[in-house]
Amino acid sequence: AQRKADEAKDPWHGKRGSALIDYLDLADLPSVVSAPKAWPHFRKLFARASWFQELVNDLNVSRRVAAHMNPLASDDVKNVEAAFRKWAKVLKAKAAEIPA
């Protein structure tokens, strides 16, 4: 809600979206997933909240570098690709349990 309010201070610029979820940053996702009310839903996807948190934290390191217009080293690109493959495998394996 605060990010949405902050964005309203720049009416000349396009908005992230209309829903509050549009204002989440990558680093916010582990907190959302592990929140006591949310975790029972996400535990169906992720065996451990810590696994998801570590995955997102690792991705966020590379995201910060790229977001500031710096190239990623080839090893970092491989790490990002590996992280996405892990995430995709988990989601594919649990596709039937993900609400539409």
C-alpha positions in Angstrom: 0.0 0.0 0.0 2.9 2.4 0.8 4.5 1.8 -2.6 1.2 2.5 -4.3 0.9 5.7 -2.3 4.5 6.7 -3.1 3.8 6.1 -6.8 0.9 8.5 -6.7 3.4 11.3 -6.1 4.5 10.9 -9.7 1.3 11.2 -11.7 3.2 11.8 -14.9 4.6 8.2 -14.8 2.8 5.0 -15.7 1.7 2.7 -12.8 2.8 -0.8 -11.9 -0.7 -2.0 -11.9 -4.1 -1.8 -10.1 -3.8 -4.6 -7.6 -1.7 -4.4 -4.5 0.2 -7.6 -5.5 1.6 -5.6 -8.4 3.5 -3.6 -5.9 5.5 -6.5 -4.5 9.2 -6.7 -5.1 11.1 -9.9 -5.6 12.6 -9.7 -2.2 9.1 -9.5 -0.6 8.0 -12.9 -1.9 9.6 -15.0 0.8 7.8 -13.0 3.5 4.5 -13.5 1.7 5.1 -17.2 1.2 6.1 -17.8 4.8 3.5 -15.7 6.5 1.5 -17.8 9.0 -1.8 -17.4 7.1 -0.2 -18.1 3.7 2.2 -20.9 4.4 -0.4 -23.6 4.7 -1.3 -22.9 1.0 2.3 -22.7 -0.2 3.5 -25.7 1.7 1.8 -27.8 -1.0 4.3 -26.3 -3.4 7.5 -26.0 -1.4 8.7 -28.6 1.1 10.4 -25.9 3.1 9.8 -22.1 3.3 13.6 -21.8 3.7 14.2 -23.4 0.3 12.0 -20.8 -1.4 13.6 -17.9 0.6 17.1 -19.0 -0.4 16.1 -19.4 -4.0 14.6 -15.9 -4.1 17.5 -14.3 -2.2 20.0 -15.8 -4.7 18.0 -14.5 -7.6 17.7 -11.1 -6.0 21.5 -10.7 -5.9 21.6 -11.1 -9.7 18.5 -9.0 -10.2 20.1 -6.0 -8.3 23.2 -6.2 -10.6 21.1 -6.4 -13.8 18.6 -3.7 -12.6 21.5 -1.2 -12.3 22.5 -1.8 -15.9 25.5 -4.1 -15.2 26.1 -7.3 -17.0 26.0 -10.6 -15.2 29.1 -12.7 -15.3 28.6 -16.0 -17.1 28.7 -18.0 -13.8 25.9 -15.7 -12.5 23.8 -16.2 -15.6 24.2 -20.0 -15.1 23.1 -19.7 -11.5 20.0 -17.7 -12.5 19.2 -20.3 -15.2 19.6 -23.1 -12.7 17.4 -21.4 -10.1 14.7 -20.9 -12.7 14.9 -24.6 -13.7 14.5 -25.6 -10.1 11.6 -23.3 -9.6 10.0 -24.6 -12.9 10.5 -28.2 -11.9 8.8 -27.6 -8.6 5.9 -25.8 -10.2 5.6 -28.4 -13.0 5.5 -31.3 -10.5 2.8 -29.5 -8.5 0.8 -28.1 -11.4 -2.3 -30.0 -10.5 -2.3 -28.4 -7.0 -1.9 -24.8 -8.2 -5.3 -23.0 -8.3 -6.3 -21.6 -11.7 
